[in-house]
Amino acid sequence: MDEKTAGSGRGLRKRGLRLLAVPAAVLALHAGTGAAVAQSHLEGSPAASATAPAVRITEGQVREAGPGGTLLYPSVTSCLTVTVRLADGGLVGAHASLFQVPGEYRSDRILGVLRDRVGDRRVTAVQVRGAVGAWHPGYFTKAVESYGDGEAVPYPTRPDPEGLAAAVADGLGQPRAKVSVTDVPDGDQTVR
């Protein structure tokens, strides 16, 4: 094989890789990883180490993102989000809903699931954000829908960030000093 033939072979291989990038990009988009990541893996560019997409946590769910990751809580209106920051840079989050979403965790179970997910990993902080004024701290121990006929459901008469912080700290087995509570307007929440 002479230089001319060898050079054109390399060009075909490189062009072939680029042609493979299109189906790979479609698969990556379908898998939620993005075309740019698929393209960079094929061509070996520095973008190959691009950050992963945000981990989406909808009402009643508990999920986590590895070190340097991002959590996305969509459409937080009457909900609270609880984000546990781990010492290794990871995030574990829960999207607590006032009313149970079918197939997901109720508000009186979500902190226990979050605590189990964190396990024995070291926690640096816990951030509670959302509709602080809509939440009674007791919703973390007895969900609104668990009250029977004739039982009075407690409703908040004013925002109680201190009571919420204490309830979350207790539910997670963390010191109260690690928990902060912030009332935020309706919308998506992104935590990095």
N, C-alpha and C positions, 0 to 999 in steps of 0.2 A: 504494500500500500504506500503510495507516495504522499508527500505533504499535502497536496491539493485534495486528494481523496480523504485523508485523515481529517483535515480541517472541515470538510463538508460533513463528515460523519458526526463530528462534535456539534456542528450547527444543527443537524437533524435531531440529535439527542436532546439538545437544549430546547429546540422548538417543540419536541415531543413532550418534554416536561411542562412547558408552558401550556400545551394543549391539554395535558392532564390536569392542570390547575383549574380549568373551568369546571369539569365535573366535581373535582375535589372541593371547589368553592361552594358549589351548590349543596354538596353533602354537608359541608361545614355550616352553611347557613341553616340547613334543616336541623342540624344538631345544636345550633345556637352558638357556634364558636366564631363565626364570621369569616368572610372570604379572605380578608387580609392575613389572618393567621394561617389559613390553608395555603395561600400563595407563598408566604414566607417560609413555611416548612419545606415546600418543594424546591425553592431556590436557595435555601440556606442563608437568607438575609438576617441581619441582626434583629428584625422584628419577630423572629421566631419565638422569642421569649416574651412576647406581648402579654399583657395581663389578661386573665380570663374575664369573660363577661360577668356582670353582677349576678349574684345569687338572688333570685326572686322569692320573696316570702309573702304569701297571701294570708288572708284571715284564717286563724286557727292553726297555722303551720309553725314548725320549728326547723330551722336549717342553719348551715354554717358555711363560711368562706375561709379558706386557708390564709396563712400569713400574707399580708398585702392585698387581700381580696376586698370586695365591696358587696354590701347587702343592699337590696332594693325592696322597700316595702311599698307596694302600689296602693293608691287610693285609700289613704288613712284619713277617715272622716270621724267616726265615733270610736275608733280603736285606740289602743296603746301599743307601741312597739317597745320591746325590751331587748337591748343589745348588750351582750356580755363581751367585753374586750379581754382577750387572753394575752398572757405574757409573751407568747411567741408571735404576736401580731395577728393572730386569727380572730375571727368574729363569730359568735353564735347568737342567733336572733330568734325571737318569737313575735308573732303578730297576733296580739290578744284582741279578740272580738267581743263586743258586748253580748251578742247572741251567737250561738253556735252555728257554724257553717256545716251543713251535712258532710259527714266523713272526716271532719277536722276536729281539733281539740277545743273543748269548752274552756272558758276563762278560769275555772277552778281546777283544771288539770294542766294547763299550759306551763306554769312555772315548774312543776315537778318534772315534766318532760324536758324542759330547758335545763334544769339542774342535772338530770341524768345525762343529757347530751354533753354538757360541760365536763362531767365526771370529776376526776381529781386534778385537772389542769389548773394552773395558777391563774386567777382572775385579777386584772388590774383595775377594772372599772365596770360599772353597769349603768347604762343610759336608758332611761324610760322617757319616751316622747309620744306626743299625740294629744288626744282630746281629754286632757286632765280633768276638766270640769264635768265631764260626762261619767266619770268613774268613781264608784265608791270602793274603798280599799277591800271591803268584804267580798267583792266580786271575784277576787283571786282565791277565796276559800269556799264560796258557794255561788255558783253561776246564777244569773238572772232566771234562766229557764228551769232551774232545779227547785224553785219555790212552788209549793202546791197551792191549790185553791184555798183561799182564806188566809194564806200566809202573806205578811207584809214584806214586800221587796224593798230593801233600803235604797233610797235615791239620794244622790249627793245634793246638798243644799248650797254648797259652795265648793270651789276647787280645794282639794286636800292633798297637795303635793307631798307633804310630810307623811301623811298616812299611807299614801301609795308607795313612797320610798321604803317605809317600814315593812309593808306587806310584801314587796318584792324582795327586800333583803332577807326576810324570814323565809319566804318561799324558795329562795335560792341557797339559803344557808350561808349568806355572805354578810360581812359587817355592814351596818347601816351607812357608815362613812364612805363606802365605795359606790353608793347608789345616788345618781342625780336624776331629777325629774324636770322636764321642760314641756310646757304647753306650746304646741306648734299648730299653725293653721292647717286646714284640710289640704290634702294633696299627697303626692309621692314623697317618700323619704329615702334618701340615699345616705348610707353610712359607709365611710372608708376607714 
